[in-house]
């Protein structure tokens, strides 16, 4: 359903440590980096319409919004666990369902819909 998503974070270095770790756990490639921008995934094109891309940009710290979150697809439940452990080890915190929080407090999760 989504082609690409863009979010803002107040500390790009902290976000980079966090998103590098969780994206690696999900086998998502980092495709770019600048002082004010990070990119993960691959842009959709006519030959690859199912690709998805995430852009992280430096901006103001987001306001608290309990309902705001994004969820990444995982290929296995083991990837979900690896995602959680990588996020916690890289500055995230767990405040309850539906997932951990990045260093700016954005709710981030991974899901696998396959049976255990």
C-alpha positions as CSV (number, residue, x, y, z in Angstrom):
1,X,0.0,0.0,0.0
2,X,2.8,2.4,0.8
3,X,5.4,3.5,-1.7
4,X,7.5,5.6,0.6
5,X,7.4,7.2,4.0
6,X,9.3,10.3,5.4
7,X,9.7,11.0,9.0
8,X,11.6,13.7,11.0
9,X,13.9,13.2,14.0
10,X,15.7,15.8,16.1
11,X,19.0,14.0,16.4
12,X,20.1,12.4,13.1
13,X,23.2,10.7,14.7
14,X,21.0,8.9,17.3
15,X,18.4,8.1,14.7
16,X,21.2,6.7,12.4
17,X,22.4,4.3,15.1
18,X,18.9,3.2,15.9
19,X,17.6,2.8,12.3
20,X,20.8,1.2,11.0
21,X,20.4,-1.4,13.7
22,X,16.7,-2.2,13.2
23,X,16.9,-2.1,9.4
24,X,19.9,-4.4,9.5
25,X,17.8,-6.8,11.6
26,X,15.2,-6.8,8.8
27,X,17.7,-7.1,6.0
28,X,16.8,-3.6,4.7
29,X,19.6,-1.8,2.9
30,X,20.8,1.7,3.8
31,X,20.9,3.6,0.5
32,X,22.1,7.0,1.5
33,X,23.2,9.4,4.2
34,X,23.8,13.1,4.6
35,X,24.1,15.3,7.7
36,X,20.3,15.9,7.5
37,X,19.0,12.8,5.8
38,X,19.0,9.0,5.9
39,X,17.5,6.6,3.4
40,X,16.6,2.9,3.7
41,X,15.0,0.4,1.3
42,X,14.7,0.9,-2.4
43,X,12.6,3.3,-4.5
44,X,9.8,1.7,-6.5
45,X,10.1,1.9,-10.2
46,X,8.1,0.5,-13.1
47,X,10.1,-2.8,-13.1
48,X,10.0,-3.0,-9.2
49,X,6.6,-1.7,-8.1
50,X,6.6,-3.5,-4.8
51,X,9.7,-1.8,-3.3
52,X,9.3,0.5,-0.3
53,X,11.5,3.4,0.8
54,X,12.0,5.2,4.1
55,X,13.4,8.7,4.4
56,X,14.5,10.1,7.8
57,X,15.1,13.8,7.9
58,X,16.4,16.1,10.5
59,X,13.7,18.3,12.0
60,X,12.1,19.4,15.2
61,X,11.4,16.7,17.8
62,X,7.9,15.4,17.1
63,X,5.1,16.1,19.5
64,X,3.8,13.3,21.6
65,X,1.1,11.4,19.6
66,X,0.2,8.0,21.0
67,X,-1.4,6.9,17.8
68,X,1.5,7.7,15.5
69,X,3.7,4.7,14.6
70,X,5.0,2.7,11.7
71,X,5.3,-1.0,11.4
72,X,7.8,-2.9,9.2
73,X,7.2,-6.3,7.7
74,X,9.5,-9.0,9.0
75,X,10.2,-12.3,7.1
76,X,10.1,-14.3,10.3
77,X,9.4,-14.1,14.0
78,X,13.1,-14.4,14.6
79,X,13.5,-11.2,12.6
80,X,10.9,-9.5,14.8
81,X,12.9,-10.6,17.9
82,X,16.2,-9.4,16.3
83,X,14.5,-6.1,15.4
84,X,13.4,-5.6,19.0
85,X,16.8,-6.4,20.5
86,X,18.6,-4.2,18.0
87,X,16.3,-1.3,18.7
88,X,16.8,-1.6,22.5
89,X,20.5,-1.9,22.1
90,X,20.7,1.2,19.9
91,X,18.8,3.7,22.1
92,X,15.2,2.7,21.8
93,X,13.0,1.9,24.7
94,X,10.0,-0.4,25.2
95,X,7.0,1.3,26.7
96,X,4.5,-1.4,25.8
97,X,2.6,-2.5,22.7
98,X,2.7,-2.0,19.8
99,X,6.5,-1.7,19.7
100,X,9.6,0.1,20.8
101,X,10.2,3.8,20.6
102,X,13.0,5.4,18.7
103,X,15.3,8.0,20.4
104,X,12.7,10.7,19.6
105,X,9.8,8.7,21.1
106,X,8.3,7.6,17.7
107,X,6.6,4.2,18.0
108,X,8.3,1.7,15.7
109,X,7.4,-2.0,15.3
110,X,8.0,-5.1,13.2
111,X,5.4,-7.8,12.5
112,X,5.4,-11.2,11.0
113,X,2.0,-12.6,10.0
114,X,3.3,-16.2,9.5
115,X,2.3,-18.8,12.0
116,X,4.9,-19.6,14.7
